[in-house]
Each structure stands twice: as C-alpha cells, then as structure tokens.
C-alpha cells in the first residue's frame, strides 16, 4: 500500500454531516450516544466521507447498493458453502435498499446476515466434525472439487451444502493420503481447524461487524479502500508503519480456543526471560488485584490487548507448558513489558565478496528492504531513534562507501509498499534531483520532486522486484527505471498497484477533539504515475532482465482484482541532465547471457517445467478426487522449488500477533538461493558492461567535469572514481539530525 496520513481537515460540507455535528455535544468530554446510536452515526459519517473524498466521488445509489451486497456475500461466504438459495432470495430484497439504509445509519441487514451465517456455519461444522471422525471416503469414485467459485451458484439447499463440504473434506483426506500423513493426524488437524473457525465466527461482535460491513461498502468502490476499527488502526500504525509496539515480544495464534505462543521475537522480554516457549498455551492473565482474566473462548485480539501494556508495567501470564502435556494446572510467569522495535521488518544489509569476469576481487552491497516504514512525527521532531526506511538505507550506503563496494543491489521483492514520503526520499538517495512521482487526483496532477542535488550512492545500482512488489516499491522502481539509473531484475512485472490511500480518523475529521477513537476510513484519493507519465496501475513496472518465476504463472496482481481502478497516462515530465546507467543494448546483452546460463542450469530447467505445469493447472476447472487421476495430475507437476525465499503478498491477511511475521529474508542464506545466484551473475555482467561503456560516455553529468591529463585530453575513465567519492553535501534532512542520529545498522 501507499499511504498518506491526513493531518488537517476541511470542514465537511454535506448536510448529513452537519446534522451529525449538531447531534454531538462538542464541548463535552464524552460522546452523548449509546453504542447503537453511535454506530449509526459512524455509518452515516463513513458514507459522507466516501462520497466526498474518494478519488472517484462515487454516488451511493442502487448500483453501488448491488455491489455492496455482493461484496458482503463474498466477505462472509467466499467459498459459497454456507448461505443457501433461500437466504439469497431473502437478501435479494435488500439489493437496491442498502444505500437508503446506510443514509439512516441502519445496519440491520448486516446483523441479519451475520446471524444467518453463524447459524449455517454451526450446522455445517457439526456435520463436518461427524464426517471427520466417522467417514470412510471412497477414493475410486470420480468426484471433483471446483477450483473457482466465480460462476458457482450458492447451494440450493442444506443437502447440497453438505455435499460440497463432503467434497472439500475428501480433498483434504486425499491430499494427506498421497503425502503419507497418518489418517489420525489428518482427523486431528481437520477437527482443530473446523472447531477453531466456528469459535472465531461466534466471537464476531458489533465492532467487528461494523468494520466488516463498512469495508464491504468501500471495497465495492475499489479494493484498497476500507474502514478500520480503532484496534485495527492502532495495530497497523504501530506494527506495519512505525515497526514498534509495547508488550512482551511474542507472536500468538489461536488453537483449541486459547492463545498459543507461535514464536518469540529475538531479544524481546519473553525471549530473554527464557520461560515461555513456542506452543505454550496462555490461558489467562492475573490482574493487579489478584483476579484472573480467563482467555478461554476469548477473541485473540482481545487477549493480546491484556498482554500488551505500558512500557515498564508488569504482566502476569497464566501458562500451560507445551513440554508438560499431562499437566493442566497453569503456572504464572511475570514479565516486564517493554517497547519492542521490530527490527526483523526493517532494512538489513550485507556485503558479498566475489570476482569479476577478469578474476579481480569485487564487493557487492546487498540491501533487503521489506517495507517503506517510518514514524513521520518522530522524524519531524528530530528524534534520533525515529524509525525510517530512508535513514536505514543511508546507514547502509554510508557503510558501503566506506567498504569500497562496487555495486549496490536493492531487494524490493515481496515489499508491499508503505509511506509515500519514504518512497520519495528513498528514490532521492540515488538521483541528484528531479521529478520522482506524479500524483493525480480530482484537482489535477502534482509533481513530487527531489530538490536536493546530493546523492547517498552514485554508483551502479540493481533493483530486484517481483509480482509481490507493490505500491511504494513501484514508485521507486519506476522512477529509477525512467532515469535509467538502475537495472531492474526480477519477475516479468511488479504487482501493479498505482493508487494512493489516505487515512481519515473519524473523530478528527468531525472535529471531536475529546472523543475516544471511532475508527479510520482508508480511501483511495490519488493515483500515481512515473516521472515520464506512464501509470503503474494494473501494469506494474516491467523488469529489464526477466527471470523465470512461479509468481508469473498464477493469477496475481492488481489486474486480476475485481473493481480495480483504471488509469491513463499523464504528460511526461522533463528530466534534468543525468547519467544514464542502463541502455537497450546492455539490457539485450544481459538477458542473452542470463538465458544462456539458465539453459545449462538443472535448477532453472526444472523451474521452467514447474512453471509450465502450473500454467496448465491454473486452467483446470476442477481437481479430480479419485486417487488414480489425482496422483497422475500431481505426478506431472514437478516439486515446487524454493525459488528465492518466502515473500508475502500485498495486504495478505495474517494471524493476529503481538509481533508481526518476519518479512525480512535471512541475508546469510540469500546467496545460497539458486535464483539469487543468477542475480549475482547478472550483477557481475552488469559491472563488466559498465566498464566497457561507462555512463559518462553516454550522457555527461553537468555536475561532474571529466578529468583531463597533462596533454589536455580526457583521462581514461575510472568507474570507481565516479561513485566512491564522498557526497559534496549532506542531504537536507541529515543536516538537522546528523548529530543526533545514533541508529545502528541491522545485520
């Protein structure tokens, strides 16, 4: 995602908002609404903000009402297993009425849908548990499981719903049978899965329902707009953008109705204490007054909030150890809460020692950037500990210059985006000055520029991208490609998310200064374009050197998402004089050399077979569930190789956690991945070509005069002289903070 955070508000002009404001006691320290009434006003406010602030200025009419209903159905029952034809007939009566209900703030229809879903889910889960324990599936029957739900109708009745569930369970048992998993283990795993899902469904409360329903409305306009409840917003800001939280440093999952320790963050309070272990069950907490809060059947997000707390405060966990499965009596573990910097989600870097094509030693700097994170308020206050992707990259580049690195590679694979301001300043580290991104909104096009002529890195640059690189990643990659500043290597193209979202906290938008958090509307308000005018929306940034990728064989990217917005090119900006580091001739030579190496590589030949088979599998309408056909299908599918390490998809849902999933690749193992080994070969080829055809011979940089010898002729080009020199001046943002910064690099 690419985010802007609204800090100052325009007064809402719509009549419904005026009515809302009139209904509030603004001078009071508390809202004078019962919870039900407050939710009604929140609904009306979100509707007003959506129509007034969204880039498309949508009208809440019958057409949007239809899309909203479909979005709700997809949210509750994406597999079309629970709702029946009778339910759909009832829901169809609302099809053109949801807009009217929303203007009144009435969510009765959502409550009805939720109650029906819980009832259907409970009934089908009971049947599932019976089948899991007693069913003997006949794997010689020619059944099949549909692979796509798009054209599949909802079940006609209860019996058809049960038949669909039976096929899904048969597929699970068959997959484990072919994989050699004991049947009792399959039963245990499926029993836990279905019981936990039903618990989660039953715990869906009014706050959750409000978030689900309003997000279904906003996503009916475009897939990246949504409503975030207060808890969801807090988690996003602290964990995803500021990379910090206050707690014990443990990632939790829910299993068997209680929180379970999944992983411990290295160096966190729980890790240093040593008593908590993965798979320990946290069944409750003991409060200061000695009372016990039982976590059994509690929502995981609510349990986590008892575990988190202010820095320096104590938390007393009630824990049943996984190492003592026969002991059901919990022990108490007291820990001190602390601020946890989520270093694993920050930039990390290393230097690879290699030889060039002539056998000379070279140094390759590698930076892995998992997101464009930052605490903009802390940075503006001059906080030397403020988290910032740009600050971290400057530390890495300073270290690279000191170490005499010959080429830098910025790995953005799997980077889903982040803050727009960070994308702009990161780009500015590699160019002297000029336009970075063009922002288009309802008022026209604004050009965002880097006005600082200094550079943190002047040398050869490679940017690695994948289909899972999105949004802010595409701003950086697209700008550096337009300037011909960097060689882009990776999947055929990036994700293709070319829109910018802005956050509208309701209490601030409505000027309720003393209000508790009411939630945040995240709306698409702008689309971004590359400096030369091309959109990235649905197109992404194409790689200069394309490497085979399984991600290119599956339906992944903005263009595959319903309701994804369209975008047209805008006029190109004039780029200032600059060195051009990449030419079409170089790209052709690099692709040819890479293709020749890959044709002789057993790994890449195997990978090509996997990709070809995956493309065929993507065209299947159904998976056969008779064992002979199933084995034949997957016998034709080669094993899925570990291509270049795990990468998360943009905006992919994760289990709720005290600390988020580690998205930073282990750099100690980076060069052991076969695809990354080929990336290193491309880096070496690129350095070799630059030595033969250096950038100054193609486009003279007005800020750097060529050196002349005593005879007055131009001296032989020395590539190292171009970019190992120290910057002539600090970047402007460094000047205010250089004395205060003591951030250590993450290795």
C-alpha positions in Angstrom: 0.0 0.0 0.0 1.0 3.6 -0.4 -0.4 5.8 2.4 -0.9 9.5 3.2 -2.0 10.4 6.7 -4.3 13.3 6.8 -3.3 15.8 9.5 -5.6 18.8 8.8 -9.2 18.6 7.8 -11.6 20.5 5.7 -14.9 21.2 7.3 -17.4 18.6 6.0 -19.9 20.3 3.7 -22.6 17.7 3.4 -25.9 18.1 5.1 -25.8 14.7 6.8 -22.5 15.6 8.4 -23.9 18.9 9.6 -26.7 17.0 11.2 -24.2 14.7 12.8 -22.3 17.6 14.2 -25.4 19.2 15.5 -26.3 16.0 17.3 -23.0 15.9 19.2 -22.1 17.8 22.3 -18.7 19.1 21.2 -18.0 20.9 24.4 -18.3 17.7 26.4 -15.5 15.3 27.2 -17.7 12.3 26.2 -19.9 11.4 23.3 -23.6 11.6 24.3 -24.6 8.4 22.3 -25.5 4.9 23.3 -23.3 2.4 21.4 -26.1 1.5 18.9 -26.7 5.2 18.2 -23.0 5.9 17.9 -22.6 3.1 15.3 -25.5 4.6 13.3 -23.7 8.0 13.2 -20.4 6.3 12.3 -22.1 4.7 9.3 -23.5 8.0 8.1 -20.2 9.7 8.5 -18.3 7.0 6.6 -20.9 7.2 3.8 -20.4 11.0 3.6 -16.6 10.8 3.6 -16.6 8.1 1.0 -18.7 10.3 -1.4 -16.8 13.5 -0.6 -13.2 12.3 -0.5 -12.7 9.2 -2.7 -11.0 9.8 -6.0 -14.0 8.5 -8.0 -16.5 10.6 -6.0 -18.9 7.6 -6.0 -22.7 8.0 -5.7 -24.4 5.8 -3.1 -27.1 4.6 -5.5 -28.8 1.4 -6.4 -25.9 0.2 -8.5 -23.4 0.7 -5.6 -26.0 -1.0 -3.3 -25.9 -4.1 -5.5 -22.1 -4.2 -5.5 -22.1 -3.7 -1.7 -24.4 -6.7 -1.2 -22.2 -8.8 -3.4 -19.1 -7.7 -1.5 -20.8 -8.7 1.8 -21.6 -12.1 0.5 -18.0 -12.6 -0.7 -16.8 -11.5 2.7 -18.9 -13.8 4.7 -19.0 -16.8 2.4 -16.3 -16.7 -0.3 -16.4 -20.5 -0.9 -20.2 -20.5 -1.3 -20.7 -23.2 1.2 -22.9 -21.8 3.9 -25.6 -19.5 2.6 -28.5 -21.3 0.8 -30.7 -20.3 -2.1 -33.5 -19.3 0.4 -31.0 -17.0 2.1 -30.1 -15.4 -1.2 -33.7 -14.8 -2.1 -34.2 -13.0 1.2 -31.0 -11.0 0.8 -32.0 -10.0 -2.7 -34.8 -7.9 -1.3 -32.1 -5.6 0.1 -30.3 -5.3 -3.2 -31.4 -1.8 -4.0 -32.1 -0.7 -0.4 -28.7 -0.8 1.2 -28.0 2.8 0.1 -31.1 4.0 1.8 -30.3 2.1 5.0 -26.8 3.4 5.1 -28.0 7.0 4.9 -30.1 6.3 8.0 -27.1 4.5 9.6 -29.2 1.3 9.7 -27.1 -1.9 9.7 -30.0 -4.3 10.5 -29.4 -6.1 7.2 -25.7 -6.8 8.2 -26.8 -8.1 11.6 -29.3 -10.4 9.9 -26.7 -11.7 7.5 -24.3 -12.3 10.4 -26.8 -14.2 12.4 -27.8 -16.4 9.5 -24.1 -17.0 8.7 -23.4 -18.1 12.3 -26.4 -20.5 12.3 -25.5 -22.0 8.9 -21.8 -22.3 9.9 -22.6 -24.0 13.2 -24.9 -26.5 11.4 -22.3 -27.3 8.7 -19.5 -27.5 11.2 -21.4 -30.1 13.3 -21.8 -32.2 10.1 -18.1 -31.7 9.3 -17.0 -33.0 12.7 -19.1 -36.1 12.3 -17.6 -36.8 8.9 -14.1 -36.2 10.1 -14.5 -38.8 12.9 -16.5 -41.5 11.0 -16.4 -41.0 7.2 -14.6 -43.6 5.1 -14.1 -41.9 1.7 -14.1 -43.9 -1.5 -11.1 -42.6 -3.5 -12.1 -44.7 -6.5 -15.1 -42.5 -7.3 -14.8 -39.9 -10.0 -15.6 -36.9 -7.9 -14.0 -33.5 -8.4 -13.6 -30.2 -6.4 -14.2 -26.9 -8.3 -11.1 -24.6 -8.3 -13.0 -21.4 -8.9 -16.1 -20.0 -7.2 -16.8 -17.2 -9.6 -19.5 -19.0 -11.7 -20.6 -21.4 -9.0 -24.1 -20.7 -7.5 -24.8 -20.9 -3.8 -26.1 -24.3 -2.6 -29.8 -24.9 -3.4 -30.4 -26.4 0.0 -28.9 -28.0 3.1 -28.1 -31.3 1.4 -26.2 -29.6 -1.4 -24.2 -27.6 1.1 -23.3 -30.8 2.9 -22.2 -32.4 -0.4 -19.9 -29.5 -1.1 -18.4 -29.8 2.4 -18.0 -33.6 1.9 -16.0 -33.0 -1.3 -13.8 -30.4 0.4 -13.1 -32.9 3.3 -12.4 -35.7 0.8 -9.9 -33.5 -0.9 -8.1 -32.8 2.4 -8.0 -36.5 3.3 -6.8 -37.4 -0.2 -4.0 -34.8 -0.2 -2.8 -36.2 3.2 -3.1 -39.8 2.0 -1.0 -39.1 -1.1 1.6 -37.3 1.1 1.8 -40.2 3.5 0.2 -38.4 6.5 -1.4 -40.9 9.0 -5.2 -40.7 9.0 -5.4 -40.0 12.7 -3.2 -36.9 12.2 -5.4 -35.8 9.4 -8.5 -36.2 11.6 -6.9 -34.2 14.5 -5.8 -31.4 12.2 -9.1 -31.0 10.5 -11.1 -31.3 13.8 -9.0 -28.4 15.2 -9.4 -26.3 12.1 -13.2 -26.6 12.0 -13.7 -26.1 15.7 -11.4 -23.0 15.7 -13.2 -21.5 12.7 -16.6 -21.8 14.4 -15.2 -20.2 17.6 -14.0 -17.3 15.6 -17.3 -16.9 13.8 -19.2 -16.9 17.0 -16.9 -14.3 18.5 -17.8 -11.8 15.7 -19.0 -8.8 17.8 -20.6 -5.5 16.9 -17.3 -3.7 16.4 -16.2 -6.5 14.1 -19.5 -6.4 12.2 -19.2 -2.6 11.7 -15.7 -3.0 10.3 -16.7 -5.9 8.0 -19.8 -4.1 6.7 -18.3 -0.7 6.0 -15.2 -2.3 4.5 -17.5 -4.2 2.2 -19.0 -0.9 1.1 -15.7 0.8 0.5 -14.2 -2.2 -1.3 -17.2 -2.2 -3.6 -15.8 1.1 -4.9 -12.2 0.0 -5.1 -10.3 -2.9 -3.5 -7.9 -0.8 -1.4 -10.4 1.4 0.4 -11.7 0.1 3.8 -12.9 1.0 7.2 -10.5 0.2 10.1 -11.9 -0.1 13.6 -9.9 1.5 16.4 -8.0 -1.7 17.3 -7.1 -2.5 13.6 -5.9 1.1 13.0 -3.7 1.0 16.1 -2.1 -2.3 15.0 -1.5 -1.0 11.5 0.2 2.2 12.6 2.4 0.7 15.3 3.3 -2.6 13.7 3.2 -2.0 9.9 4.4 1.6 9.6 6.3 2.5 12.9 7.6 -1.0 13.5 7.1 -0.9 17.2 4.7 -1.9 19.9 4.7 -2.3 23.7 4.5 -5.8 25.1 6.4 -9.0 25.7 7.6 -9.8 22.2 5.6 -12.9 21.3 3.7 -13.9 18.2 0.4 -15.7 19.1 -2.0 -17.9 17.3 -5.3 -19.3 18.4 -5.7 -23.0 18.8 -8.3 -25.0 20.8 -10.0 -21.8 21.9 -6.9 -20.3 23.7 -3.9 -18.2 22.6 -0.8 -20.3 21.9 2.8 -19.0 21.6 3.8 -19.2 18.0 7.2 -17.5 18.0 9.3 -15.2 20.2 11.0 -12.1 18.9 14.7 -12.4 19.4 15.9 -10.2 22.2 12.4 -9.4 23.4 11.3 -9.7 27.0 9.9 -13.2 26.7 12.9 -14.4 24.7 15.4 -13.1 27.3 13.4 -14.5 30.2 13.5 -17.9 28.7 10.5 -19.5 30.4 7.9 -19.0 27.6 8.3 -21.5 24.7 6.6 -22.0 21.3 3.3 -24.0 21.6 2.8 -22.9 25.3 -0.8 -22.1 25.9 -1.6 -18.8 27.5 -4.9 -19.4 29.3 -5.2 -16.0 31.1 -3.7 -13.2 33.0 -3.6 -12.3 36.6 -4.6 -8.6 37.3 -3.1 -6.3 40.0 -6.0 -7.0 42.3 -5.3 -10.8 42.1 -8.4 -11.5 39.9 -7.9 -13.8 36.9 -9.0 -13.0 33.3 -9.7 -16.3 31.5 -8.7 -16.3 27.8 -10.8 -19.4 27.0 -13.1 -18.7 24.1 -11.9 -15.0 24.0 -11.1 -13.3 20.7 -7.4 -13.5 20.1 -7.2 -9.7 19.5 -8.8 -9.1 22.9 -6.5 -11.5 24.7 -3.5 -9.8 23.1 -4.6 -6.4 24.5 -4.4 -7.8 28.0 -0.9 -9.0 27.3 0.2 -5.6 25.9 0.5 -2.6 28.0 2.6 0.5 29.0 6.4 0.3 29.0 7.8 -0.9 32.4 4.5 -2.3 33.6 4.2 -6.0 34.7 2.0 -8.7 33.2 1.4 -12.0 35.0 0.6 -14.7 32.4 -1.2 -17.9 33.2 0.6 -20.5 31.1 0.3 -24.3 30.5 3.6 -25.5 29.2 3.7 -27.5 26.0 6.6 -29.6 27.4 4.2 -31.0 30.1 1.2 -32.2 28.1 -0.2 -34.1 31.1 -0.2 -31.0 33.4 -3.3 -28.9 33.1 -2.6 -26.6 36.0 -1.2 -23.3 34.7 1.9 -21.7 36.1 2.3 -17.9 36.5 5.1 -16.2 34.5 5.7 -12.5 35.3 7.3 -10.3 32.6 8.0 -6.6 32.3 6.5 -5.0 29.2 8.9 -3.0 27.0 9.0 -1.2 23.8 9.8 -3.6 21.0 11.5 -2.4 17.9 10.5 -4.8 15.2 14.0 -5.0 13.7 13.2 -8.0 11.5 10.8 -5.9 9.5 13.5 -3.2 8.9 16.2 -2.9 6.2 19.1 -5.3 6.5 22.3 -5.4 4.5 25.5 -7.3 3.8 28.5 -7.3 1.5 29.2 -10.2 -0.9 32.8 -10.8 -1.9 33.1 -12.1 -5.5 35.4 -11.9 -8.5 34.6 -10.2 -11.8 35.0 -11.7 -15.3 38.7 -11.0 -15.2 39.3 -12.6 -11.8 39.6 -9.3 -9.9 38.0 -9.1 -6.4 34.8 -7.1 -6.2 32.4 -6.2 -3.5 28.6 -6.3 -4.0 26.4 -4.5 -1.5 23.0 -6.0 -0.8 20.1 -4.3 0.9 16.9 -6.1 1.7 14.0 -3.6 2.3 10.8 -5.3 3.4 8.7 -2.1 3.5 8.6 1.7 3.3 8.1 2.3 7.0 8.6 5.4 9.1 7.4 7.4 12.1 6.9 10.8 10.3 6.0 12.6 13.5 9.1 11.4 15.4 11.3 12.3 12.4 9.9 15.8 12.3 10.6 16.3 16.0 14.2 15.4 15.4 14.0 12.1 17.3 17.3 10.3 16.7 15.6 7.0 17.4 12.8 7.6 14.9 12.2 4.6 12.6 12.6 5.5 8.9 13.4 3.3 5.9 15.3 6.2 4.4 17.5 6.6 7.4 18.3 2.9 7.5 19.2 2.9 3.8 21.6 5.9 4.3 23.4 4.0 7.1 23.8 1.0 4.7 25.0 3.2 1.8 27.5 5.0 4.1 28.9 1.7 5.2 29.1 0.5 1.6 31.1 3.6 0.5 33.5 3.2 3.4 34.0 -0.5 2.5 34.6 0.3 -1.2 31.6 -1.5 -2.5 31.5 -1.7 -6.4 27.7 -2.2 -6.9 24.6 -1.9 -4.8 21.5 -4.1 -5.1 18.2 -3.0 -3.5 16.0 -6.1 -3.0 12.3 -5.0 -3.1 10.9 -8.4 -3.8 7.8 -9.0 -1.6 7.8 -5.4 -0.5 4.1 -4.4 -0.3 4.7 -0.6 0.0 4.2 1.8 2.8 4.5 5.6 3.2 4.6 7.7 0.1 7.1 10.2 1.7 9.5 7.3 2.4 9.3 6.2 -1.3 10.1 9.7 -2.4 13.1 10.1 -0.1 14.5 6.6 -0.8 14.4 7.5 -4.5 16.3 10.7 -3.8 19.2 8.8 -2.3 20.1 7.6 -5.8 19.3 10.6 -8.1 20.7 14.1 -8.0 17.4 15.9 -8.4 14.2 16.0 -10.4 10.7 14.6 -10.5 10.2 11.3 -8.6 6.4 10.7 -9.0 3.4 12.4 -10.5 0.3 12.4 -8.3 -3.1 12.7 -10.0 -6.3 13.5 -8.1 -9.6 15.2 -8.7 -7.9 18.6 -8.9 -5.2 17.6 -11.4 -1.6 16.4 -11.4 1.0 17.4 -8.9 4.7 16.6 -9.4 6.7 15.5 -6.4 10.4 16.2 -6.8 13.7 15.6 -5.2 15.3 19.0 -4.9 18.5 18.0 -3.1 21.4 17.6 -5.6 23.4 15.4 -3.2 23.3 11.6 -3.5 23.9 8.8 -1.0 25.1 6.4 -3.7 26.5 7.4 -7.1 27.5 4.0 -8.4 25.9 1.1 -10.3 22.5 0.1 -8.9 20.4 -3.0 -9.4 16.8 -3.2 -8.1 15.2 -6.6 -7.6 11.4 -6.8 -7.9 8.7 -9.5 -8.0 4.9 -9.8 -8.6 4.6 -9.2 -4.9 6.4 -5.8 -5.0 3.6 -3.2 -4.9 2.7 0.4 -4.5 5.6 2.4 -2.9 8.0 -0.2 -4.3 6.7 0.5 -7.8 7.2 4.3 -7.3 10.9 3.7 -6.5 11.5 1.1 -9.2 9.6 3.1 -11.8 11.4 6.3 -11.2 14.8 4.7 -11.2 14.0 3.0 -14.4 12.7 6.2 -16.1 16.0 7.9 -15.2 17.9 4.8 -16.4 19.5 4.9 -13.1 19.0 1.3 -12.1 18.8 -2.1 -13.8 15.5 -3.7 -12.8 15.7 -7.5 -12.4 13.0 -10.0 -11.4 9.6 -11.3 -12.4 8.1 -10.0 -15.6 6.5 -7.1 -13.8 5.5 -5.9 -10.3 2.1 -6.1 -8.8 0.5 -3.1 -10.5 -1.0 -1.1 -7.6 -0.8 2.5 -8.7 -3.1 4.2 -6.2 -2.5 6.2 -3.0 -4.7 5.9 0.1 -5.3 8.5 2.8 -6.4 7.8 6.3 -9.4 9.8 7.8 -9.7 9.3 11.6 -13.4 9.9 12.2 -13.0 11.8 15.4 -10.6 14.2 13.8 -12.5 14.6 10.6 -15.6 15.5 12.6 -13.5 17.7 14.9 -14.4 15.7 18.0 -11.3 16.6 19.9 -12.2 14.8 23.2 -13.7 11.8 21.6 -12.2 8.3 22.0 -11.0 6.7 18.7 -14.0 5.9 16.5 -12.2 4.2 13.6 -10.5 5.3 10.4 -11.6 5.4 6.8 -8.8 4.5 4.4 -9.8 5.8 1.0 -8.1 5.9 -2.4 -7.7 9.6 -3.1 -4.9 9.7 -5.7 -3.2 7.7 -8.4 0.5 7.9 -9.1 2.4 7.9 -12.3 6.0 7.6 -13.2 8.1 10.7 -14.0 7.7 10.0 -17.7 3.9 9.8 -17.3 3.2 6.0 -17.5 0.8 4.6 -14.9 1.7 1.6 -12.8 -1.9 0.8 -12.1 -2.6 -2.7 -13.4 0.6 -2.6 -15.4 3.3 -2.6 -12.8 7.0 -1.9 -13.6 8.4 -4.3 -16.2 11.8 -5.8 -15.5 14.8 -5.1 -17.7 16.1 -8.6 -17.1 13.3 -11.1 -16.5 13.9 -14.3 -14.5 11.6 -17.3 -14.6 9.1 -17.1 -11.7 6.2 -19.2 -10.5 4.5 -16.0 -9.5 4.2 -15.2 -13.2 2.2 -18.4 -13.7 -0.6 -17.7 -11.2 -3.3 -15.1 -11.0 -1.5 -12.4 -9.0 -1.6 -8.7 -9.4 -3.9 -5.7 -9.5 -5.3 -6.5 -12.9 -6.8 -9.7 -11.5 -8.8 -8.0 -8.8 -12.5 -7.1 -9.3 -13.3 -3.4 -9.0 -9.6 -2.4 -9.6 -9.5 1.1 -11.0 -8.4 2.0 -14.5 -5.7 4.6 -15.2 -4.4 6.6 -18.2 -1.0 8.0 -18.8 -0.3 11.7 -18.0 2.1 14.0 -19.8 5.8 13.2 -19.2 8.0 15.4 -17.1 11.3 16.8 -18.4 14.1 15.1 -16.6 17.2 17.1 -15.7 20.6 16.1 -17.2 21.7 12.9 -15.6 24.0 9.9 -16.1 22.2 7.0 -17.9 23.4 3.8 -16.4 21.2 1.4 -18.5 20.7 1.2 -22.3 18.7 -1.1 -24.5 21.9 -2.7 -25.9 23.0 -3.5 -22.3 19.7 -5.0 -21.4 19.8 -7.2 -24.5 23.3 -8.5 -23.7 22.4 -9.1 -20.0 19.3 -11.1 -21.0 21.2 -13.1 -23.5 23.9 -14.0 -21.1 21.4 -14.9 -18.4 19.4 -17.0 -20.7 22.5 -18.9 -21.8 23.4 -19.7 -18.1 19.9 -20.7 -17.2 19.6 -23.1 -20.2 22.6 -25.0 -18.7 21.3 -25.0 -15.1 19.4 -28.1 -13.8 17.6 -25.9 -11.3 16.3 -23.4 -13.9 15.3 -26.2 -16.4 13.3 -27.8 -13.5 11.8 -24.4 -12.6 10.7 -23.9 -16.2 8.9 -27.3 -16.1 7.2 -26.4 -12.8 6.0 -23.1 -14.3 4.7 -24.7 -17.5 2.7 -27.3 -15.4 1.5 -24.6 -13.1 0.1 -22.7 -16.0 -1.8 -25.8 -17.1 -3.1 -26.4 -13.6 -4.3 -22.8 -13.5 -6.6 -23.6 -16.4 -8.3 -26.5 -14.6 -11.9 -26.0 -13.6 -11.8 -28.8 -11.0 -9.3 -31.1 -9.2 -10.1 -34.8 -9.6 -10.8 -36.7 -6.3 -10.3 -40.2 -7.4 -6.9 -41.3 -6.3 -5.6 -42.5 -9.7 -6.4 -39.3 -11.5 -5.2 -37.2 -8.6 -1.8 -39.0 -8.4 -1.5 -38.7 -12.2 -2.2 -35.0 -12.1 0.4 -34.2 -9.4 2.9 -36.7 -10.7 3.0 -34.5 -13.8 3.7 -31.5 -11.6 7.3 -31.3 -10.5 8.1 -30.3 -7.0 7.8 -26.6 -6.2 11.4 -25.4 -5.7 12.3 -22.8 -3.1 12.8 -20.0 -5.7 14.3 -17.0 -3.9 13.0 -17.3 -0.4 9.5 -16.6 1.0 7.7 -13.4 0.1 4.3 -12.2 1.4 1.7 -11.0 -0.9 0.5 -7.4 -0.7 -2.0 -6.8 2.0 -2.2 -10.6 2.8 -4.1 -11.4 6.0 -2.0 -12.8 8.8 -2.9 -14.3 12.2 -3.2 -11.6 14.9 0.1 -11.3 16.7 2.0 -9.5 19.4 4.8 -9.1 16.8 4.2 -9.4 13.1 5.5 -12.0 10.7 9.2 -11.7 9.9 9.2 -10.5 6.3 13.0 -9.8 6.1 14.9 -12.5 4.3 17.9 -14.1 6.1 20.8 -12.5 4.3 23.2 -15.1 5.5 21.4 -17.6 3.2 20.5 -15.1 0.5 23.2 -16.1 -2.0 22.5 -19.8 -1.5 19.2 -19.5 -3.3 19.6 -20.6 -6.9 17.7 -17.6 -8.3 19.8 -15.2 -6.2 23.0 -16.9 -7.5 21.9 -16.0 -11.0 21.2 -12.4 -9.8 24.8 -12.2 -8.6 26.0 -13.3 -12.1 23.8 -10.6 -13.6 25.4 -8.0 -11.2 28.9 -9.1 -12.4 27.9 -9.0 -16.0 26.5 -5.5 -15.5 29.7 -4.3 -13.9 31.6 -5.7 -16.8 29.4 -3.9 -19.3 29.7 -0.6 -17.4 33.5 -0.8 -17.5 33.3 -1.2 -21.3 30.7 1.5 -21.8 30.7 3.8 -18.7 27.7 6.2 -18.1 29.7 9.4 -18.6 30.5 8.4 -22.2 26.8 8.4 -22.9 25.3 11.3 -21.1 27.6 13.9 -19.5 26.7 14.9 -16.0 26.9 18.7 -15.8 27.8 18.5 -12.1 30.9 16.3 -12.9 33.5 17.5 -15.4 35.7 14.8 -17.0 39.3 14.7 -15.7 42.0 15.8 -18.2 45.6 14.7 -18.2 48.6 17.0 -18.7 48.2 16.9 -22.5 44.7 18.3 -22.2 42.9 15.1 -23.4 40.3 13.4 -21.4 41.9 10.9 -19.0 40.9 7.2 -19.2 37.6 6.6 -17.4 37.8 5.0 -13.9 34.4 3.7 -12.9 35.3 3.7 -9.2 36.1 7.5 -9.3 32.6 8.1 -10.4 30.7 6.9 -7.3 33.2 6.2 -4.5 33.8 9.9 -3.9 32.1 11.3 -0.8 28.9 13.3 -1.3 29.6 17.1 -1.7 27.0 17.9 0.9 24.7 16.2 3.3 21.1 15.7 2.3 19.0 18.5 3.8 17.2 16.2 6.2 20.6 15.0 7.5 21.7 18.4 8.5 19.2 18.8 11.2 19.6 15.3 12.6 23.2 14.1 11.8 24.5 14.9 15.3 21.5 13.3 16.9 21.4 10.1 14.9 23.0 7.0 16.6 20.9 4.3 14.9 22.8 1.0 14.5 22.6 -1.0 11.2 20.6 -4.2 11.3 22.8 -7.1 10.1 
